């Protein structure tokens, strides 16, 4: 299990890097710094493929920028997004959750001028949840159907443990859950984009837990039925049947999901919920 002690500090020009031993290559770090300096300032950072042949590994590079306007002052007074991504990834891994391994974290800070930071993560041999579901063919394959139902219950249990430990994801949309599927093995779930993940005392997270569940429930997903969404909730609540409080929550979640689909996606929410959330 990686920890901060597994990383070494390297200085390249105005950049400071924390990197694992296998990534402590000054030529590679210089290339990362140059690549980050060339990245245009955007609100939502891009994730770019990065290959360093000497390592024989594939990575992804993500570059963060200091926010504009009033957000600049907040950014000056707290850790960079890359450092938060790195530290939260270590905390999640220590708690037993699957996250991308950060090979390099880099920062270029200053009181004046642009702030940039980056993370280089090892490539995961998996797919985002929506892409994984779209590629499956459930026709006449009961084994796949059973596997899907079991996986949804396990995902609900996983996120319940995530919340019970005080973690709250900053953007728990379906595309930020990666699926790694092995031969005849249960799928594994990876939590992605953890720069805005926070950890609080668990008793403080009630409202934030609900926000995560609305985020995850918002998008239609291929082969995910209304019954599947209920299976996920039963896994989350760790019950075989819904009691009155669980039914009330399911009704609340439907109302909030309708509202978010209208606000964010411009969806026509006058149709029944099954049709509204039918995957393509």
C-alpha positions as a Markdown table, in Angstrom:
| # | Residue | x | y | z |
|---|---|---|---|---|
| 1 | Unk | 0.0 | 0.0 | 0.0 |
| 2 | Unk | 1.7 | 3.3 | -1.1 |
| 3 | Unk | 2.3 | 6.1 | 1.4 |
| 4 | Unk | 3.9 | 9.5 | 1.3 |
| 5 | Unk | 7.2 | 7.9 | 2.4 |
| 6 | Unk | 7.3 | 6.0 | -1.0 |
| 7 | Unk | 7.7 | 9.3 | -2.9 |
| 8 | Unk | 10.9 | 11.4 | -3.3 |
| 9 | Unk | 11.1 | 15.1 | -3.9 |
| 10 | Unk | 12.7 | 16.4 | -7.1 |
| 11 | Unk | 13.1 | 20.0 | -8.2 |
| 12 | Unk | 13.1 | 20.9 | -11.9 |
| 13 | Unk | 13.3 | 24.6 | -12.5 |
| 14 | Unk | 10.2 | 26.3 | -11.0 |
| 15 | Unk | 8.5 | 22.9 | -10.5 |
| 16 | Unk | 8.6 | 20.6 | -7.4 |
| 17 | Unk | 7.8 | 17.0 | -7.9 |
| 18 | Unk | 6.9 | 14.1 | -5.6 |
| 19 | Unk | 7.5 | 10.9 | -7.5 |
| 20 | Unk | 7.7 | 7.2 | -6.9 |
| 21 | Unk | 11.1 | 5.7 | -7.4 |
| 22 | Unk | 10.3 | 4.2 | -10.8 |
| 23 | Unk | 9.2 | 7.6 | -12.1 |
| 24 | Unk | 12.2 | 9.6 | -10.7 |
| 25 | Unk | 13.6 | 10.2 | -14.2 |
| 26 | Unk | 14.7 | 13.9 | -14.6 |
| 27 | Unk | 14.2 | 13.8 | -18.3 |
| 28 | Unk | 10.7 | 12.6 | -18.0 |
| 29 | Unk | 9.9 | 15.1 | -15.2 |
| 30 | Unk | 11.3 | 17.9 | -17.4 |
| 31 | Unk | 9.0 | 16.7 | -20.3 |
| 32 | Unk | 6.1 | 16.7 | -17.9 |
| 33 | Unk | 6.9 | 20.2 | -16.7 |
| 34 | Unk | 7.1 | 21.5 | -20.3 |
| 35 | Unk | 3.9 | 19.7 | -21.3 |
| 36 | Unk | 2.1 | 21.3 | -18.3 |
| 37 | Unk | 3.4 | 24.7 | -19.1 |
| 38 | Unk | 2.1 | 24.5 | -22.6 |
| 39 | Unk | -1.4 | 23.4 | -21.6 |
| 40 | Unk | -4.0 | 26.2 | -22.1 |
| 41 | Unk | -5.8 | 27.5 | -19.1 |
| 42 | Unk | -9.2 | 25.8 | -19.0 |
| 43 | Unk | -11.9 | 25.5 | -16.3 |
| 44 | Unk | -12.1 | 21.7 | -16.6 |
| 45 | Unk | -8.6 | 20.1 | -17.0 |
| 46 | Unk | -8.1 | 17.6 | -19.7 |
| 47 | Unk | -6.7 | 14.1 | -19.1 |
| 48 | Unk | -4.1 | 13.3 | -21.7 |
| 49 | Unk | -2.3 | 9.9 | -22.5 |
| 50 | Unk | 1.4 | 9.9 | -21.7 |
| 51 | Unk | 3.9 | 7.3 | -22.7 |
| 52 | Unk | 7.5 | 7.1 | -21.5 |
| 53 | Unk | 9.1 | 4.2 | -23.4 |
| 54 | Unk | 11.9 | 3.7 | -20.9 |
| 55 | Unk | 9.4 | 2.6 | -18.3 |
| 56 | Unk | 7.3 | 0.4 | -20.6 |
| 57 | Unk | 4.2 | 1.8 | -19.0 |
| 58 | Unk | 1.3 | 3.9 | -20.1 |
| 59 | Unk | 0.1 | 6.9 | -18.0 |
| 60 | Unk | -2.4 | 9.6 | -17.9 |
| 61 | Unk | -1.4 | 13.3 | -17.4 |
| 62 | Unk | -3.8 | 15.8 | -15.8 |
| 63 | Unk | -2.9 | 19.4 | -15.5 |
| 64 | Unk | -4.7 | 21.8 | -13.1 |
| 65 | Unk | -4.7 | 25.6 | -13.1 |
| 66 | Unk | -5.4 | 28.3 | -10.5 |
| 67 | Unk | -8.9 | 29.5 | -10.8 |
| 68 | Unk | -9.8 | 33.0 | -12.0 |
| 69 | Unk | -11.5 | 35.8 | -10.0 |
| 70 | Unk | -12.3 | 35.4 | -6.3 |
| 71 | Unk | -11.3 | 31.7 | -6.4 |
| 72 | Unk | -7.6 | 32.7 | -6.8 |
| 73 | Unk | -7.4 | 33.8 | -3.1 |
| 74 | Unk | -8.7 | 30.4 | -1.9 |
| 75 | Unk | -6.3 | 28.6 | -4.2 |
| 76 | Unk | -3.4 | 30.7 | -2.7 |
| 77 | Unk | -4.3 | 29.6 | 0.8 |
| 78 | Unk | -4.8 | 25.9 | 0.3 |
| 79 | Unk | -3.1 | 22.9 | -1.3 |
| 80 | Unk | -3.0 | 22.6 | -5.1 |
| 81 | Unk | -5.6 | 20.4 | -6.7 |
| 82 | Unk | -2.8 | 18.0 | -7.7 |
| 83 | Unk | -1.7 | 17.6 | -4.1 |
| 84 | Unk | -5.3 | 17.1 | -2.9 |
| 85 | Unk | -5.7 | 14.4 | -5.7 |
| 86 | Unk | -2.5 | 12.7 | -4.6 |
| 87 | Unk | -3.2 | 12.8 | -0.8 |
| 88 | Unk | -6.8 | 11.7 | -1.2 |
| 89 | Unk | -5.8 | 8.9 | -3.4 |
| 90 | Unk | -3.4 | 7.7 | -0.7 |
| 91 | Unk | -6.1 | 8.0 | 1.9 |
| 92 | Unk | -8.6 | 6.0 | -0.2 |
| 93 | Unk | -6.0 | 3.3 | -0.9 |
| 94 | Unk | -5.2 | 3.0 | 2.8 |
| 95 | Unk | -8.9 | 2.6 | 3.5 |
| 96 | Unk | -9.1 | -0.3 | 1.0 |
| 97 | Unk | -10.6 | 1.4 | -2.1 |
| 98 | Unk | -9.2 | 1.1 | -5.6 |
| 99 | Unk | -7.9 | 4.3 | -7.1 |
| 100 | Unk | -5.3 | 5.1 | -9.9 |
| 101 | Unk | -1.7 | 4.9 | -8.6 |
| 102 | Unk | -0.2 | 8.4 | -8.8 |
| 103 | Unk | 3.4 | 8.0 | -10.1 |
| 104 | Unk | 4.1 | 11.8 | -10.1 |
| 105 | Unk | 2.6 | 14.8 | -8.4 |
| 106 | Unk | 4.1 | 18.2 | -9.5 |
| 107 | Unk | 3.5 | 21.8 | -8.5 |
| 108 | Unk | 4.5 | 25.2 | -9.7 |
| 109 | Unk | 3.4 | 27.8 | -7.1 |
| 110 | Unk | 3.8 | 31.5 | -6.5 |
| 111 | Unk | 2.1 | 34.5 | -5.1 |
| 112 | Unk | 2.2 | 36.1 | -8.5 |
| 113 | Unk | 1.5 | 34.6 | -11.9 |
| 114 | Unk | 0.0 | 31.4 | -13.0 |
| 115 | Unk | -0.2 | 28.4 | -10.7 |
| 116 | Unk | -0.1 | 25.0 | -12.3 |
| 117 | Unk | 0.0 | 21.5 | -10.9 |
| 118 | Unk | -0.1 | 18.0 | -12.4 |
| 119 | Unk | -0.6 | 14.4 | -11.6 |
| 120 | Unk | 0.7 | 11.5 | -13.6 |
| 121 | Unk | -1.3 | 8.3 | -12.9 |
| 122 | Unk | -0.8 | 4.8 | -14.1 |
| 123 | Unk | -3.2 | 3.6 | -16.8 |
| 124 | Unk | -5.9 | 1.2 | -15.5 |
| 125 | Unk | -6.9 | -1.7 | -17.7 |
| 126 | Unk | -10.6 | -0.8 | -17.5 |
| 127 | Unk | -13.4 | 1.3 | -18.8 |
| 128 | Unk | -15.7 | 4.0 | -17.4 |
| 129 | Unk | -19.0 | 2.5 | -16.2 |
| 130 | Unk | -21.2 | 3.9 | -19.0 |
| 131 | Unk | -18.8 | 2.7 | -21.7 |
| 132 | Unk | -18.5 | -0.8 | -20.0 |
| 133 | Unk | -22.3 | -1.2 | -19.8 |
| 134 | Unk | -22.8 | 0.0 | -23.4 |
| 135 | Unk | -20.4 | -2.7 | -24.7 |
| 136 | Unk | -22.1 | -5.6 | -23.0 |
| 137 | Unk | -24.6 | -7.8 | -24.8 |
| 138 | Unk | -27.1 | -9.2 | -22.4 |
| 139 | Unk | -29.3 | -10.9 | -25.0 |
| 140 | Unk | -29.8 | -14.6 | -24.0 |
| 141 | Unk | -27.0 | -14.5 | -21.5 |
| 142 | Unk | -28.4 | -15.0 | -18.0 |
| 143 | Unk | -24.9 | -15.3 | -16.6 |
| 144 | Unk | -24.2 | -11.7 | -17.5 |
| 145 | Unk | -27.5 | -10.5 | -16.1 |
| 146 | Unk | -26.8 | -12.2 | -12.8 |
| 147 | Unk | -23.3 | -10.8 | -12.8 |
| 148 | Unk | -24.7 | -7.3 | -13.4 |
| 149 | Unk | -27.2 | -7.5 | -10.5 |
| 150 | Unk | -24.5 | -8.8 | -8.1 |
| 151 | Unk | -22.1 | -6.0 | -9.2 |
| 152 | Unk | -24.7 | -3.3 | -8.6 |
| 153 | Unk | -25.4 | -4.6 | -5.1 |
| 154 | Unk | -21.6 | -4.7 | -4.4 |
| 155 | Unk | -21.3 | -1.1 | -5.7 |
| 156 | Unk | -24.0 | 0.0 | -3.4 |
| 157 | Unk | -22.2 | -1.7 | -0.5 |
| 158 | Unk | -18.9 | -0.1 | -1.5 |
| 159 | Unk | -20.2 | 3.4 | -1.6 |
| 160 | Unk | -22.0 | 2.9 | 1.7 |
| 161 | Unk | -18.6 | 2.0 | 3.3 |
| 162 | Unk | -17.0 | 5.0 | 1.5 |
| 163 | Unk | -19.6 | 7.3 | 3.1 |
| 164 | Unk | -19.5 | 5.6 | 6.5 |
| 165 | Unk | -15.7 | 6.2 | 6.6 |
| 166 | Unk | -16.5 | 10.0 | 6.1 |
| 167 | Unk | -15.4 | 10.2 | 2.4 |
| 168 | Unk | -17.5 | 12.3 | 0.1 |
| 169 | Unk | -16.7 | 12.5 | -3.7 |
| 170 | Unk | -16.7 | 15.8 | -5.4 |
| 171 | Unk | -18.3 | 14.6 | -8.6 |
| 172 | Unk | -19.6 | 11.0 | -8.3 |
| 173 | Unk | -21.0 | 10.7 | -11.8 |
| 174 | Unk | -21.0 | 7.3 | -13.4 |
| 175 | Unk | -18.1 | 8.1 | -15.7 |
| 176 | Unk | -15.9 | 8.6 | -12.6 |
| 177 | Unk | -16.3 | 4.9 | -11.7 |
| 178 | Unk | -14.0 | 2.6 | -13.7 |
| 179 | Unk | -14.8 | -1.1 | -14.2 |
| 180 | Unk | -12.0 | -3.6 | -14.3 |
| 181 | Unk | -13.3 | -7.0 | -15.4 |
| 182 | Unk | -11.2 | -10.2 | -15.1 |
| 183 | Unk | -11.9 | -13.6 | -16.6 |
| 184 | Unk | -14.6 | -15.3 | -14.5 |
| 185 | Unk | -13.8 | -12.9 | -11.7 |
| 186 | Unk | -16.2 | -10.3 | -10.1 |
| 187 | Unk | -15.7 | -6.8 | -11.5 |
| 188 | Unk | -13.6 | -4.4 | -9.6 |
| 189 | Unk | -14.5 | -0.7 | -9.1 |
| 190 | Unk | -12.1 | 2.2 | -9.2 |
| 191 | Unk | -12.9 | 5.7 | -8.0 |
| 192 | Unk | -11.6 | 8.3 | -10.3 |
| 193 | Unk | -11.0 | 12.1 | -10.2 |
| 194 | Unk | -10.5 | 12.4 | -6.5 |
| 195 | Unk | -9.1 | 16.0 | -6.3 |
| 196 | Unk | -12.3 | 17.2 | -4.8 |
| 197 | Unk | -12.9 | 14.2 | -2.6 |
| 198 | Unk | -13.0 | 15.2 | 1.1 |
| 199 | Unk | -13.1 | 13.3 | 4.3 |
| 200 | Unk | -15.1 | 14.5 | 7.3 |
| 201 | Unk | -16.4 | 13.0 | 10.5 |
| 202 | Unk | -19.0 | 10.6 | 9.2 |
| 203 | Unk | -21.8 | 12.2 | 11.2 |
| 204 | Unk | -21.4 | 15.5 | 9.3 |
| 205 | Unk | -21.9 | 14.0 | 5.8 |
| 206 | Unk | -25.7 | 13.4 | 5.7 |
| 207 | Unk | -26.5 | 16.1 | 3.1 |
| 208 | Unk | -23.3 | 15.4 | 1.1 |
| 209 | Unk | -24.0 | 11.7 | 0.9 |
| 210 | Unk | -27.4 | 12.5 | -0.7 |
| 211 | Unk | -25.7 | 14.8 | -3.2 |
| 212 | Unk | -23.4 | 11.9 | -4.2 |
| 213 | Unk | -26.3 | 9.5 | -4.7 |
| 214 | Unk | -28.1 | 12.1 | -6.9 |
| 215 | Unk | -25.0 | 12.6 | -8.9 |
| 216 | Unk | -24.6 | 8.9 | -9.5 |
| 217 | Unk | -28.3 | 8.4 | -10.2 |
| 218 | Unk | -28.7 | 11.2 | -12.7 |
| 219 | Unk | -27.6 | 9.7 | -16.0 |
| 220 | Unk | -29.4 | 7.0 | -18.0 |
| 221 | Unk | -27.2 | 4.0 | -18.4 |
| 222 | Unk | -27.4 | 1.2 | -21.0 |
| 223 | Unk | -28.9 | -2.0 | -19.6 |
| 224 | Unk | -29.6 | -0.4 | -16.2 |
| 225 | Unk | -33.3 | -0.8 | -15.4 |
| 226 | Unk | -35.4 | 0.8 | -12.7 |
| 227 | Unk | -35.2 | -2.5 | -10.8 |
| 228 | Unk | -31.4 | -2.3 | -11.1 |
| 229 | Unk | -31.4 | 1.1 | -9.4 |
| 230 | Unk | -33.4 | -0.3 | -6.6 |
| 231 | Unk | -30.9 | -3.2 | -6.3 |
| 232 | Unk | -28.1 | -0.6 | -5.9 |
| 233 | Unk | -30.1 | 1.2 | -3.2 |
| 234 | Unk | -30.7 | -2.1 | -1.3 |
| 235 | Unk | -27.0 | -2.7 | -1.4 |
| 236 | Unk | -26.3 | 0.8 | -0.2 |
| 237 | Unk | -28.8 | 0.5 | 2.7 |
| 238 | Unk | -27.7 | -3.1 | 3.3 |
| 239 | Unk | -31.2 | -4.5 | 3.4 |
| 240 | Unk | -33.0 | -7.2 | 1.4 |
| 241 | Unk | -36.3 | -5.4 | 1.4 |
| 242 | Unk | -37.2 | -1.7 | 1.7 |
| 243 | Unk | -38.7 | -0.4 | 4.9 |
| 244 | Unk | -40.8 | 2.8 | 5.1 |
| 245 | Unk | -37.7 | 5.1 | 5.5 |
| 246 | Unk | -36.0 | 3.5 | 2.5 |
| 247 | Unk | -39.1 | 3.9 | 0.4 |
| 248 | Unk | -39.3 | 7.6 | 1.4 |
| 249 | Unk | -35.7 | 8.0 | 0.4 |
| 250 | Unk | -36.3 | 6.4 | -3.0 |
| 251 | Unk | -39.2 | 8.8 | -3.6 |
| 252 | Unk | -37.0 | 11.8 | -2.6 |
| 253 | Unk | -34.2 | 10.5 | -4.9 |
| 254 | Unk | -36.5 | 10.3 | -7.8 |
| 255 | Unk | -37.7 | 13.9 | -7.3 |
| 256 | Unk | -34.2 | 15.2 | -7.0 |
| 257 | Unk | -33.0 | 13.2 | -10.0 |
| 258 | Unk | -35.8 | 14.6 | -12.1 |
| 259 | Unk | -34.8 | 18.1 | -11.0 |
| 260 | Unk | -31.1 | 17.6 | -11.9 |
| 261 | Unk | -32.0 | 16.0 | -15.3 |
| 262 | Unk | -34.0 | 19.1 | -16.1 |
| 263 | Unk | -31.4 | 21.6 | -14.8 |
| 264 | Unk | -28.3 | 19.9 | -16.2 |
| 265 | Unk | -29.5 | 17.9 | -19.2 |
| 266 | Unk | -32.6 | 19.9 | -20.3 |
| 267 | Unk | -34.5 | 16.6 | -20.2 |
| 268 | Unk | -38.3 | 16.5 | -20.5 |
| 269 | Unk | -39.2 | 15.3 | -17.0 |
| 270 | Unk | -43.0 | 15.0 | -17.6 |
| 271 | Unk | -42.6 | 11.3 | -18.7 |
| 272 | Unk | -42.6 | 8.4 | -16.2 |
| 273 | Unk | -39.3 | 7.8 | -14.4 |
| 274 | Unk | -38.7 | 4.4 | -16.1 |
| 275 | Unk | -38.8 | 6.1 | -19.5 |
| 276 | Unk | -36.8 | 9.1 | -18.3 |
| 277 | Unk | -33.9 | 7.0 | -17.1 |
| 278 | Unk | -34.0 | 4.4 | -19.9 |
| 279 | Unk | -30.4 | 3.9 | -21.2 |
| 280 | Unk | -29.7 | 4.2 | -24.9 |
